[in-house]
Amino acid sequence: MKSLLLLVISLLSFSFVSFSQTNVTGVVVSVESGDSFTLRVGKADIPIKLRMIEAPVEEQPFFEVARDHLSSFILGKPLTVSYSTYSGSRAYVGDIELSQRMLRDGAAWFLQEGSRDAQSEEIFKANEAAARTEERGIWAVHGLGRPSEMRKLAGSSSEPMADPRVAVLAVQMFGSSVEDVFAREIYSLESGDCGGTVVGVIDGDTVDIRTSSGKTVRVRLEGMDAPEKGQACGMRSKQALSDQVFGRAVSCNSSKRDSYGRMIGKISLAGVDINKRMISIGYAWHYKSYASEQPVADRASYANAEVQARGSSAGLWKDCDRTPPWEYRRNRFTATFIADKYDAAPVNTGGYYSPSSPSSGRGPVNVKGYTRSDGTYVQPHTRSAPGSRRP
């Protein structure tokens, strides 16, 4: 009977903590986005979501800017947070609440869904309005929509992945990061020479080339698909392409543009097909979805290059996540904007670890997805709380 009573008290204590504010003090060990970070309290890592704001998500071009902006205030520093798993947490630097600072600096949007405080709501709205009027940060980026807009539209659609309204908004908000998530790319035929000097490497399959006319064009390498930067080996793939072509004069031929305005082409350096070489050294896949658009000879040689790279455990085939990038893009988009529509209940109802609750050192802990310093992306997952003991 005594054990049962203690269990009930423990569960009630945890429920109270999960839906109320609890002050915790620790050191910020990582910043996942412009509105979330990880606070280390003793030996426990606690995910913190700032209240009443939403920052650009990983697919959006301003994501890294917003994350770095928040990092500049808090990374590696001690912080006291009024922690909540329900409505978002309050965190202060000096006398300034971080949520308000991010709004005023144009690094986040006001999220009314998380508001239960009328007085704070007016202050938050005023900070957002000021940043919008001054065109700070996100307000200076054309087409950068709120992630909640996508969630709302996807939630109202019976078949979001087949809904053209969702597809149009996704392309407007996220550009090429939703490449082939909804449907095959729309090409416009436009043959031409795109040769010149590579002045930028965007990732393992996209470069910026300055042509002899002085115009800079973005070229998506045809016939191959490289890991996204958020995937394991994504940054290594980008570096591999950069090592070969950055600052070098390359030949480039293109016969089409995609729906994002990029030229689709094959680049060569000293007679070497760079597109194929990225596959051969194990830092790209043969893009089989578009193989029918390749010349027959290229189709066969690119496919064979991937087989050989796999067989020799080259590049990503040795020690990286082997999820094809087209699957990664679709899975990440679905998990971020559409999964909640179909989930009857959260995967883990145990909540985040809270050191102030006697019961919180037991059971599951939700861990948000994050990117390590080496570019490896860790998927959201569930693990045991610090201090848990197996029965």
C-alpha positions as YAML, in Angstrom:
chain: A
units: angstrom
residues:
- id: 1
  name: MET
  ca: [0.00, 0.00, 0.00]
- id: 2
  name: LYS
  ca: [2.81, 2.40, 0.86]
- id: 3
  name: SER
  ca: [4.49, 1.77, -2.52]
- id: 4
  name: LEU
  ca: [1.21, 2.43, -4.34]
- id: 5
  name: LEU
  ca: [0.71, 5.69, -2.44]
- id: 6
  name: LEU
  ca: [4.21, 6.86, -3.32]
- id: 7
  name: LEU
  ca: [3.59, 6.03, -6.97]
- id: 8
  name: VAL
  ca: [0.39, 8.08, -7.06]
- id: 9
  name: ILE
  ca: [2.10, 11.05, -5.38]
- id: 10
  name: SER
  ca: [4.98, 10.78, -7.82]
- id: 11
  name: LEU
  ca: [2.68, 10.77, -10.86]
- id: 12
  name: LEU
  ca: [0.69, 13.71, -9.55]
- id: 13
  name: SER
  ca: [3.93, 15.61, -8.93]
- id: 14
  name: PHE
  ca: [5.09, 14.98, -12.47]
- id: 15
  name: SER
  ca: [1.76, 16.09, -13.94]
- id: 16
  name: PHE
  ca: [1.92, 19.32, -11.98]
- id: 17
  name: VAL
  ca: [5.47, 20.06, -13.15]
- id: 18
  name: SER
  ca: [4.61, 19.33, -16.78]
- id: 19
  name: PHE
  ca: [1.86, 21.92, -16.87]
- id: 20
  name: SER
  ca: [3.35, 24.67, -14.71]
- id: 21
  name: GLN
  ca: [6.43, 26.86, -14.59]
- id: 22
  name: THR
  ca: [9.48, 25.57, -12.72]
- id: 23
  name: ASN
  ca: [12.68, 27.58, -12.30]
- id: 24
  name: VAL
  ca: [15.82, 25.70, -13.34]
- id: 25
  name: THR
  ca: [19.38, 26.97, -13.62]
- id: 26
  name: GLY
  ca: [22.03, 25.50, -15.86]
- id: 27
  name: VAL
  ca: [24.40, 26.09, -18.76]
- id: 28
  name: VAL
  ca: [23.27, 26.27, -22.39]
- id: 29
  name: VAL
  ca: [25.12, 23.46, -24.20]
- id: 30
  name: SER
  ca: [23.50, 23.73, -27.64]
- id: 31
  name: VAL
  ca: [21.12, 25.93, -29.60]
- id: 32
  name: GLU
  ca: [18.86, 23.99, -31.95]
- id: 33
  name: SER
  ca: [17.00, 26.89, -33.59]
- id: 34
  name: GLY
  ca: [15.99, 30.50, -33.06]
- id: 35
  name: ASP
  ca: [13.45, 29.46, -30.45]
- id: 36
  name: SER
  ca: [14.87, 26.33, -28.80]
- id: 37
  name: PHE
  ca: [18.01, 25.27, -26.97]
- id: 38
  name: THR
  ca: [19.32, 22.66, -24.54]
- id: 39
  name: LEU
  ca: [20.05, 23.53, -20.92]
- id: 40
  name: ARG
  ca: [22.35, 21.27, -18.92]
- id: 41
  name: VAL
  ca: [21.28, 21.04, -15.28]
- id: 42
  name: GLY
  ca: [23.69, 18.82, -13.39]
- id: 43
  name: LYS
  ca: [23.92, 15.73, -15.58]
- id: 44
  name: ALA
  ca: [20.55, 16.27, -17.26]
- id: 45
  name: ASP
  ca: [20.03, 17.90, -20.65]
- id: 46
  name: ILE
  ca: [16.68, 19.70, -20.78]
- id: 47
  name: PRO
  ca: [15.17, 20.83, -24.11]
- id: 48
  name: ILE
  ca: [13.82, 24.38, -23.80]
- id: 49
  name: LYS
  ca: [11.25, 25.96, -26.14]
- id: 50
  name: LEU
  ca: [10.86, 29.73, -25.77]
- id: 51
  name: ARG
  ca: [7.32, 30.86, -25.20]
- id: 52
  name: MET
  ca: [5.05, 32.69, -27.65]
- id: 53
  name: ILE
  ca: [7.43, 32.79, -30.61]
- id: 54
  name: GLU
  ca: [8.29, 30.69, -33.64]
- id: 55
  name: ALA
  ca: [11.58, 30.92, -35.49]
- id: 56
  name: PRO
  ca: [12.39, 29.82, -39.06]
- id: 57
  name: VAL
  ca: [12.69, 26.05, -39.37]
- id: 58
  name: GLU
  ca: [15.65, 24.21, -40.87]
- id: 59
  name: GLU
  ca: [14.20, 24.21, -44.39]
- id: 60
  name: GLN
  ca: [14.05, 28.02, -44.47]
- id: 61
  name: PRO
  ca: [16.91, 30.27, -45.61]
- id: 62
  name: PHE
  ca: [16.92, 32.38, -42.42]
- id: 63
  name: PHE
  ca: [17.16, 29.36, -40.11]
- id: 64
  name: GLU
  ca: [20.91, 29.56, -39.45]
- id: 65
  name: VAL
  ca: [20.84, 33.34, -39.00]
- id: 66
  name: ALA
  ca: [18.12, 33.11, -36.34]
- id: 67
  name: ARG
  ca: [19.83, 30.19, -34.59]
- id: 68
  name: ASP
  ca: [23.19, 31.97, -34.57]
- id: 69
  name: HIS
  ca: [21.55, 35.13, -33.26]
- id: 70
  name: LEU
  ca: [20.11, 33.28, -30.26]
- id: 71
  name: SER
  ca: [23.44, 31.46, -29.80]
- id: 72
  name: SER
  ca: [25.27, 34.77, -29.51]
- id: 73
  name: PHE
  ca: [23.27, 35.58, -26.35]
- id: 74
  name: ILE
  ca: [23.25, 32.25, -24.54]
- id: 75
  name: LEU
  ca: [25.52, 29.49, -25.86]
- id: 76
  name: GLY
  ca: [27.93, 28.29, -23.16]
- id: 77
  name: LYS
  ca: [26.46, 30.69, -20.62]
- id: 78
  name: PRO
  ca: [24.63, 30.05, -17.33]
- id: 79
  name: LEU
  ca: [20.92, 30.73, -17.53]
- id: 80
  name: THR
  ca: [17.91, 30.56, -15.23]
- id: 81
  name: VAL
  ca: [14.76, 29.48, -17.06]
- id: 82
  name: SER
  ca: [11.16, 29.43, -15.94]
- id: 83
  name: TYR
  ca: [10.61, 26.05, -17.52]
- id: 84
  name: SER
  ca: [7.36, 24.61, -18.89]
- id: 85
  name: THR
  ca: [6.60, 21.71, -21.21]
- id: 86
  name: TYR
  ca: [3.13, 23.06, -21.92]
- id: 87
  name: SER
  ca: [3.20, 26.74, -22.88]
- id: 88
  name: GLY
  ca: [6.86, 27.38, -23.61]
- id: 89
  name: SER
  ca: [9.52, 28.70, -21.23]
- id: 90
  name: ARG
  ca: [10.59, 32.14, -20.09]
- id: 91
  name: ALA
  ca: [14.31, 32.85, -20.26]
- id: 92
  name: TYR
  ca: [16.07, 36.12, -19.53]
- id: 93
  name: VAL
  ca: [19.39, 37.72, -20.37]
- id: 94
  name: GLY
  ca: [19.70, 40.48, -17.82]
- id: 95
  name: ASP
  ca: [16.27, 42.05, -17.56]
- id: 96
  name: ILE
  ca: [15.27, 41.22, -21.16]
- id: 97
  name: GLU
  ca: [13.18, 38.19, -21.97]
- id: 98
  name: LEU
  ca: [14.76, 36.25, -24.83]
- id: 99
  name: SER
  ca: [11.45, 35.72, -26.63]
- id: 100
  name: GLN
  ca: [10.86, 39.46, -26.78]
- id: 101
  name: ARG
  ca: [14.45, 40.12, -27.85]
- id: 102
  name: MET
  ca: [14.17, 37.66, -30.74]
- id: 103
  name: LEU
  ca: [10.93, 39.30, -31.86]
- id: 104
  name: ARG
  ca: [12.34, 42.82, -31.64]
- id: 105
  name: ASP
  ca: [15.44, 41.82, -33.60]
- id: 106
  name: GLY
  ca: [13.36, 40.28, -36.38]
- id: 107
  name: ALA
  ca: [14.60, 36.74, -35.71]
- id: 108
  name: ALA
  ca: [11.19, 35.21, -34.89]
- id: 109
  name: TRP
  ca: [7.45, 35.65, -35.27]
- id: 110
  name: PHE
  ca: [4.87, 36.11, -32.52]
- id: 111
  name: LEU
  ca: [3.03, 32.82, -31.99]
- id: 112
  name: GLN
  ca: [-0.40, 33.63, -30.66]
- id: 113
  name: GLU
  ca: [-1.19, 29.94, -30.22]
- id: 114
  name: GLY
  ca: [1.19, 29.85, -27.24]
- id: 115
  name: SER
  ca: [-0.26, 32.94, -25.58]
- id: 116
  name: ARG
  ca: [-2.28, 32.78, -22.38]
- id: 117
  name: ASP
  ca: [-1.19, 36.14, -21.02]
- id: 118
  name: ALA
  ca: [-3.04, 39.17, -22.43]
- id: 119
  name: GLN
  ca: [-0.53, 41.69, -21.05]
- id: 120
  name: SER
  ca: [2.47, 39.86, -22.50]
- id: 121
  name: GLU
  ca: [0.62, 39.37, -25.77]
- id: 122
  name: GLU
  ca: [0.37, 43.13, -26.31]
- id: 123
  name: ILE
  ca: [4.09, 43.59, -25.61]
- id: 124
  name: PHE
  ca: [4.99, 40.75, -27.96]
- id: 125
  name: LYS
  ca: [2.78, 42.15, -30.71]
- id: 126
  name: ALA
  ca: [4.38, 45.58, -30.31]
- id: 127
  name: ASN
  ca: [7.89, 44.12, -30.61]
- id: 128
  name: GLU
  ca: [6.95, 42.20, -33.75]
- id: 129
  name: ALA
  ca: [5.26, 45.26, -35.27]
- id: 130
  name: ALA
  ca: [8.38, 47.37, -34.66]
- id: 131
  name: ALA
  ca: [10.64, 44.80, -36.34]
- id: 132
  name: ARG
  ca: [8.24, 44.51, -39.26]
- id: 133
  name: THR
  ca: [8.09, 48.30, -39.73]
- id: 134
  name: GLU
  ca: [11.90, 48.50, -39.74]
- id: 135
  name: GLU
  ca: [12.13, 45.42, -42.01]
- id: 136
  name: ARG
  ca: [14.51, 43.66, -39.67]
- id: 137
  name: GLY
  ca: [15.61, 40.07, -40.18]
- id: 138
  name: ILE
  ca: [12.77, 37.84, -41.33]
- id: 139
  name: TRP
  ca: [10.77, 40.87, -42.44]
- id: 140
  name: ALA
  ca: [13.43, 41.72, -45.03]
- id: 141
  name: VAL
  ca: [13.32, 38.25, -46.64]
- id: 142
  name: HIS
  ca: [10.76, 38.01, -49.43]
- id: 143
  name: GLY
  ca: [8.48, 34.98, -49.23]
- id: 144
  name: LEU
  ca: [9.65, 33.84, -45.81]
- id: 145
  name: GLY
  ca: [6.37, 32.63, -44.34]
- id: 146
  name: ARG
  ca: [5.62, 31.46, -40.82]
- id: 147
  name: PRO
  ca: [5.93, 27.70, -40.25]
- id: 148
  name: SER
  ca: [2.55, 27.80, -38.48]
- id: 149
  name: GLU
  ca: [0.97, 28.90, -41.78]
- id: 150
  name: MET
  ca: [2.11, 25.66, -43.37]
- id: 151
  name: ARG
  ca: [0.90, 23.58, -40.42]
- id: 152
  name: LYS
  ca: [-2.49, 25.29, -40.52]
- id: 153
  name: LEU
  ca: [-2.92, 24.76, -44.26]
- id: 154
  name: ALA
  ca: [-1.73, 21.15, -44.08]
- id: 155
  name: GLY
  ca: [-4.07, 20.53, -41.16]
- id: 156
  name: SER
  ca: [-7.07, 21.82, -43.09]
- id: 157
  name: SER
  ca: [-6.37, 19.60, -46.10]
- id: 158
  name: SER
  ca: [-7.67, 16.04, -46.35]
- id: 159
  name: GLU
  ca: [-4.67, 15.00, -48.49]
- id: 160
  name: PRO
  ca: [-1.91, 17.57, -47.83]
- id: 161
  name: MET
  ca: [0.79, 15.75, -49.80]
- id: 162
  name: ALA
  ca: [-1.44, 15.83, -52.89]
- id: 163
  name: ASP
  ca: [-2.81, 19.33, -52.31]
- id: 164
  name: PRO
  ca: [-1.50, 21.91, -54.82]
- id: 165
  name: ARG
  ca: [-2.14, 24.71, -52.31]
- id: 166
  name: VAL
  ca: [0.25, 23.05, -49.86]
- id: 167
  name: ALA
  ca: [2.81, 22.50, -52.62]
- id: 168
  name: VAL
  ca: [2.68, 26.13, -53.79]
- id: 169
  name: LEU
  ca: [3.08, 27.49, -50.25]
- id: 170
  name: ALA
  ca: [5.92, 25.05, -49.55]
- id: 171
  name: VAL
  ca: [7.86, 26.15, -52.63]
- id: 172
  name: GLN
  ca: [7.30, 29.81, -51.75]
- id: 173
  name: MET
  ca: [8.47, 29.32, -48.15]
- id: 174
  name: PHE
  ca: [11.21, 26.71, -48.50]
- id: 175
  name: GLY
  ca: [12.42, 26.80, -52.10]
- id: 176
  name: SER
  ca: [14.61, 23.93, -53.24]
- id: 177
  name: SER
  ca: [14.68, 22.25, -49.82]
- id: 178
  name: VAL
  ca: [11.30, 20.72, -50.76]
- id: 179
  name: GLU
  ca: [12.66, 19.50, -54.07]
- id: 180
  name: ASP
  ca: [10.56, 16.54, -55.28]
- id: 181
  name: VAL
  ca: [8.67, 16.32, -51.96]
- id: 182
  name: PHE
  ca: [5.34, 16.78, -53.71]
- id: 183
  name: ALA
  ca: [5.92, 15.94, -57.35]
- id: 184
  name: ARG
  ca: [8.50, 15.87, -60.09]
- id: 185
  name: GLU
  ca: [10.24, 19.15, -60.74]
- id: 186
  name: ILE
  ca: [8.75, 21.39, -63.40]
- id: 187
  name: TYR
  ca: [11.38, 22.04, -66.05]
- id: 188
  name: SER
  ca: [11.55, 24.82, -68.57]
- id: 189
  name: LEU
  ca: [13.66, 24.02, -71.61]
- id: 190
  name: GLU
  ca: [16.56, 26.39, -71.89]
- id: 191
  name: SER
  ca: [19.72, 25.15, -73.51]
- id: 192
  name: GLY
  ca: [22.92, 27.02, -72.99]
- id: 193
  name: ASP
  ca: [26.50, 27.21, -71.85]
- id: 194
  name: CYS
  ca: [26.82, 27.76, -68.10]
- id: 195
  name: GLY
  ca: [30.60, 27.42, -67.95]
- id: 196
  name: GLY
  ca: [32.74, 29.75, -65.86]
- id: 197
  name: THR
  ca: [34.35, 30.01, -62.43]
- id: 198
  name: VAL
  ca: [32.73, 28.31, -59.45]
- id: 199
  name: VAL
  ca: [32.25, 31.07, -56.89]
- id: 200
  name: GLY
  ca: [30.04, 29.21, -54.44]
- id: 201
  name: VAL
  ca: [29.24, 25.66, -53.34]
- id: 202
  name: ILE
  ca: [25.76, 25.48, -51.81]
- id: 203
  name: ASP
  ca: [25.79, 21.77, -51.00]
- id: 204
  name: GLY
  ca: [26.97, 18.52, -52.56]
- id: 205
  name: ASP
  ca: [24.93, 18.96, -55.72]
- id: 206
  name: THR
  ca: [24.52, 22.71, -56.26]
- id: 207
  name: VAL
  ca: [27.04, 25.41, -57.20]
- id: 208
  name: ASP
  ca: [27.12, 29.05, -58.21]
- id: 209
  name: ILE
  ca: [29.08, 29.78, -61.39]
- id: 210
  name: ARG
  ca: [30.19, 33.20, -62.63]
- id: 211
  name: THR
  ca: [30.09, 33.07, -66.40]
- id: 212
  name: SER
  ca: [32.34, 34.94, -68.83]
- id: 213
  name: SER
  ca: [29.64, 37.60, -69.16]
- id: 214
  name: GLY
  ca: [29.94, 38.35, -65.43]
- id: 215
  name: LYS
  ca: [26.56, 36.85, -64.61]
- id: 216
  name: THR
  ca: [26.30, 34.40, -61.70]
- id: 217
  name: VAL
  ca: [24.05, 31.39, -62.27]
- id: 218
  name: ARG
  ca: [23.03, 28.63, -59.89]
- id: 219
  name: VAL
  ca: [23.52, 25.14, -61.28]
- id: 220
  name: ARG
  ca: [21.95, 21.95, -59.93]
- id: 221
  name: LEU
  ca: [24.11, 19.01, -60.99]
- id: 222
  name: GLU
  ca: [22.01, 16.64, -63.07]
- id: 223
  name: GLY
  ca: [21.84, 12.87, -62.69]
- id: 224
  name: MET
  ca: [22.88, 12.82, -59.02]
- id: 225
  name: ASP
  ca: [21.55, 13.77, -55.61]
- id: 226
  name: ALA
  ca: [23.77, 14.55, -52.61]
- id: 227
  name: PRO
  ca: [22.95, 14.34, -48.89]
- id: 228
  name: GLU
  ca: [21.21, 17.37, -47.44]
- id: 229
  name: LYS
  ca: [23.35, 19.46, -45.10]
- id: 230
  name: GLY
  ca: [21.27, 18.24, -42.16]
- id: 231
  name: GLN
  ca: [22.02, 14.60, -42.97]
- id: 232
  name: ALA
  ca: [25.00, 12.65, -41.78]
- id: 233
  name: CYS
  ca: [27.79, 13.33, -44.30]
- id: 234
  name: GLY
  ca: [25.86, 16.27, -45.78]
- id: 235
  name: MET
  ca: [28.64, 18.70, -44.88]
- id: 236
  name: ARG
  ca: [31.28, 16.21, -45.97]
- id: 237
  name: SER
  ca: [29.58, 15.92, -49.35]
- id: 238
  name: LYS
  ca: [29.56, 19.69, -49.72]
- id: 239
  name: GLN
  ca: [33.25, 19.83, -48.80]
- id: 240
  name: ALA
  ca: [34.07, 17.08, -51.29]
- id: 241
  name: LEU
  ca: [32.50, 19.06, -54.11]
- id: 242
  name: SER
  ca: [34.14, 22.26, -52.91]
- id: 243
  name: ASP
  ca: [37.58, 20.62, -52.85]
- id: 244
  name: GLN
  ca: [37.20, 19.72, -56.49]
- id: 245
  name: VAL
  ca: [35.67, 22.81, -58.08]
- id: 246
  name: PHE
  ca: [35.63, 25.90, -55.85]
- id: 247
  name: GLY
  ca: [37.54, 28.73, -57.47]
- id: 248
  name: ARG
  ca: [38.16, 26.61, -60.56]
- id: 249
  name: ALA
  ca: [37.10, 27.24, -64.14]
- id: 250
  name: VAL
  ca: [34.68, 24.53, -65.25]
- id: 251
  name: SER
  ca: [32.77, 23.72, -68.39]
- id: 252
  name: CYS
  ca: [29.02, 23.44, -67.95]
- id: 253
  name: ASN
  ca: [26.20, 22.53, -70.29]
- id: 254
  name: SER
  ca: [22.53, 22.86, -69.41]
- id: 255
  name: SER
  ca: [19.34, 22.10, -71.30]
- id: 256
  name: LYS
  ca: [16.74, 23.07, -68.70]
- id: 257
  name: ARG
  ca: [15.85, 25.04, -65.58]
- id: 258
  name: ASP
  ca: [13.89, 23.69, -62.65]
- id: 259
  name: SER
  ca: [10.94, 25.29, -60.87]
- id: 260
  name: TYR
  ca: [13.34, 27.11, -58.52]
- id: 261
  name: GLY
  ca: [15.17, 28.85, -61.35]
- id: 262
  name: ARG
  ca: [18.31, 26.72, -61.14]
- id: 263
  name: MET
  ca: [19.99, 25.53, -64.31]
- id: 264
  name: ILE
  ca: [20.19, 21.73, -64.50]
- id: 265
  name: GLY
  ca: [23.56, 20.81, -65.92]
- id: 266
  name: LYS
  ca: [26.65, 18.69, -66.08]
- id: 267
  name: ILE
  ca: [29.94, 20.27, -65.09]
- id: 268
  name: SER
  ca: [33.39, 19.06, -66.09]
- id: 269
  name: LEU
  ca: [36.90, 19.94, -65.02]
- id: 270
  name: ALA
  ca: [39.86, 18.99, -67.22]
- id: 271
  name: GLY
  ca: [37.66, 16.48, -68.98]
- id: 272
  name: VAL
  ca: [36.40, 14.85, -65.76]
- id: 273
  name: ASP
  ca: [32.63, 14.57, -65.30]
- id: 274
  name: ILE
  ca: [32.24, 16.06, -61.79]
- id: 275
  name: ASN
  ca: [28.62, 14.90, -61.46]
- id: 276
  name: LYS
  ca: [29.66, 11.29, -61.95]
- id: 277
  name: ARG
  ca: [32.78, 11.72, -59.83]
- id: 278
  name: MET
  ca: [30.70, 12.76, -56.81]
- id: 279
  name: ILE
  ca: [28.90, 9.43, -57.12]
- id: 280
  name: SER
  ca: [32.14, 7.51, -57.67]
- id: 281
  name: ILE
  ca: [33.78, 8.84, -54.50]
- id: 282
  name: GLY
  ca: [30.69, 7.99, -52.49]
- id: 283
  name: TYR
  ca: [29.24, 11.42, -51.75]
- id: 284
  name: ALA
  ca: [26.14, 11.29, -53.94]
- id: 285
  name: TRP
  ca: [23.47, 8.93, -55.19]
- id: 286
  name: HIS
  ca: [22.53, 8.29, -58.80]
- id: 287
  name: TYR
  ca: [19.26, 10.22, -59.08]
- id: 288
  name: LYS
  ca: [17.23, 7.36, -60.53]
- id: 289
  name: SER
  ca: [13.94, 9.28, -60.48]
- id: 290
  name: TYR
  ca: [15.31, 11.39, -63.31]
- id: 291
  name: ALA
  ca: [17.44, 8.76, -65.00]
- id: 292
  name: SER
  ca: [15.09, 8.68, -67.99]
- id: 293
  name: GLU
  ca: [16.12, 12.26, -68.80]
- id: 294
  name: GLN
  ca: [19.81, 11.37, -69.00]
- id: 295
  name: PRO
  ca: [21.62, 10.26, -72.16]
- id: 296
  name: VAL
  ca: [21.67, 6.46, -72.24]
- id: 297
  name: ALA
  ca: [25.46, 6.31, -71.76]
- id: 298
  name: ASP
  ca: [25.35, 8.59, -68.71]
- id: 299
  name: ARG
  ca: [22.43, 6.68, -67.23]
- id: 300
  name: ALA
  ca: [24.39, 3.42, -67.31]
- id: 301
  name: SER
  ca: [27.74, 4.85, -66.15]
- id: 302
  name: TYR
  ca: [26.20, 6.82, -63.24]
- id: 303
  name: ALA
  ca: [24.30, 3.75, -62.05]
- id: 304
  name: ASN
  ca: [27.48, 1.65, -62.27]
- id: 305
  name: ALA
  ca: [29.45, 4.32, -60.38]
- id: 306
  name: GLU
  ca: [27.05, 4.05, -57.45]
- id: 307
  name: VAL
  ca: [27.27, 0.24, -57.43]
- id: 308
  name: GLN
  ca: [31.08, 0.43, -57.29]
- id: 309
  name: ALA
  ca: [31.06, 3.11, -54.57]
- id: 310
  name: ARG
  ca: [28.73, 1.00, -52.44]
- id: 311
  name: GLY
  ca: [30.86, -2.09, -52.99]
- id: 312
  name: SER
  ca: [34.05, -0.34, -51.91]
- id: 313
  name: SER
  ca: [32.40, 1.46, -48.95]
- id: 314
  name: ALA
  ca: [33.49, 4.81, -50.33]
- id: 315
  name: GLY
  ca: [32.42, 8.07, -48.68]
- id: 316
  name: LEU
  ca: [28.98, 7.93, -47.13]
- id: 317
  name: TRP
  ca: [28.71, 4.19, -47.78]
- id: 318
  name: LYS
  ca: [31.29, 3.62, -45.05]
- id: 319
  name: ASP
  ca: [29.97, 5.32, -41.94]
- id: 320
  name: CYS
  ca: [26.96, 7.52, -42.70]
- id: 321
  name: ASP
  ca: [23.20, 7.36, -42.66]
- id: 322
  name: ARG
  ca: [22.25, 5.88, -46.03]
- id: 323
  name: THR
  ca: [18.79, 7.40, -46.24]
- id: 324
  name: PRO
  ca: [18.49, 8.75, -49.81]
- id: 325
  name: PRO
  ca: [18.15, 12.54, -49.76]
- id: 326
  name: TRP
  ca: [14.82, 12.48, -51.59]
- id: 327
  name: GLU
  ca: [13.40, 10.30, -48.80]
- id: 328
  name: TYR
  ca: [15.02, 12.48, -46.15]
- id: 329
  name: ARG
  ca: [13.43, 15.63, -47.62]
- id: 330
  name: ARG
  ca: [10.00, 14.07, -47.72]
- id: 331
  name: ASN
  ca: [10.24, 12.50, -44.26]
- id: 332
  name: ARG
  ca: [11.49, 15.71, -42.65]
- id: 333
  name: PHE
  ca: [8.81, 17.83, -44.27]
- id: 334
  name: THR
  ca: [6.10, 15.36, -43.29]
- id: 335
  name: ALA
  ca: [7.35, 15.11, -39.70]
- id: 336
  name: THR
  ca: [7.58, 18.90, -39.32]
- id: 337
  name: PHE
  ca: [4.33, 20.03, -40.92]
- id: 338
  name: ILE
  ca: [2.00, 17.11, -41.54]
- id: 339
  name: ALA
  ca: [2.60, 14.27, -39.05]
- id: 340
  name: ASP
  ca: [0.51, 15.88, -36.27]
- id: 341
  name: LYS
  ca: [-2.49, 15.76, -38.57]
- id: 342
  name: TYR
  ca: [-2.47, 11.97, -38.55]
- id: 343
  name: ASP
  ca: [-1.13, 11.21, -35.09]
- id: 344
  name: ALA
  ca: [-3.96, 10.42, -32.70]
- id: 345
  name: ALA
  ca: [-1.60, 10.90, -29.75]
- id: 346
  name: PRO
  ca: [2.04, 11.85, -29.19]
- id: 347
  name: VAL
  ca: [4.52, 9.02, -29.47]
- id: 348
  name: ASN
  ca: [5.76, 9.72, -25.96]
- id: 349
  name: THR
  ca: [3.42, 11.17, -23.35]
- id: 350
  name: GLY
  ca: [6.03, 11.08, -20.63]
- id: 351
  name: GLY
  ca: [7.11, 14.70, -21.17]
- id: 352
  name: TYR
  ca: [10.56, 16.21, -20.88]
- id: 353
  name: TYR
  ca: [12.85, 15.57, -17.95]
- id: 354
  name: SER
  ca: [12.40, 18.02, -15.09]
- id: 355
  name: PRO
  ca: [14.89, 17.87, -12.19]
- id: 356
  name: SER
  ca: [12.45, 19.42, -9.72]
- id: 357
  name: SER
  ca: [10.11, 16.44, -9.83]
- id: 358
  name: PRO
  ca: [10.94, 13.31, -7.77]
- id: 359
  name: SER
  ca: [9.51, 11.16, -10.55]
- id: 360
  name: SER
  ca: [11.09, 12.93, -13.48]
- id: 361
  name: GLY
  ca: [14.32, 10.97, -13.26]
- id: 362
  name: ARG
  ca: [12.43, 7.91, -14.44]
- id: 363
  name: GLY
  ca: [10.83, 6.92, -17.69]
- id: 364
  name: PRO
  ca: [11.15, 8.27, -21.25]
- id: 365
  name: VAL
  ca: [12.49, 11.64, -22.36]
- id: 366
  name: ASN
  ca: [11.67, 13.30, -25.69]
- id: 367
  name: VAL
  ca: [14.81, 14.52, -27.47]
- id: 368
  name: LYS
  ca: [14.37, 16.99, -30.31]
- id: 369
  name: GLY
  ca: [16.25, 16.58, -33.57]
- id: 370
  name: TYR
  ca: [19.45, 18.57, -33.80]
- id: 371
  name: THR
  ca: [22.58, 18.97, -35.89]
- id: 372
  name: ARG
  ca: [25.97, 18.16, -34.36]
- id: 373
  name: SER
  ca: [28.98, 20.41, -35.00]
- id: 374
  name: ASP
  ca: [30.29, 17.92, -37.59]
- id: 375
  name: GLY
  ca: [27.12, 18.29, -39.65]
- id: 376
  name: THR
  ca: [25.55, 15.01, -38.52]
- id: 377
  name: TYR
  ca: [21.79, 15.30, -38.06]
- id: 378
  name: VAL
  ca: [20.34, 13.42, -35.08]
- id: 379
  name: GLN
  ca: [16.71, 12.51, -35.59]
- id: 380
  name: PRO
  ca: [14.14, 13.24, -32.84]
- id: 381
  name: HIS
  ca: [14.04, 10.25, -30.50]
- id: 382
  name: THR
  ca: [13.13, 8.97, -27.07]
- id: 383
  name: ARG
  ca: [15.60, 7.87, -24.43]
- id: 384
  name: SER
  ca: [15.68, 7.12, -20.72]
- id: 385
  name: ALA
  ca: [15.84, 10.08, -18.39]
- id: 386
  name: PRO
  ca: [19.08, 10.75, -16.51]
- id: 387
  name: GLY
  ca: [19.14, 8.66, -13.38]
- id: 388
  name: SER
  ca: [16.80, 5.99, -14.74]
- id: 389
  name: ARG
  ca: [17.43, 2.48, -13.56]
- id: 390
  name: ARG
  ca: [16.43, -0.69, -15.29]
- id: 391
  name: PRO
  ca: [14.14, -2.90, -13.23]
...
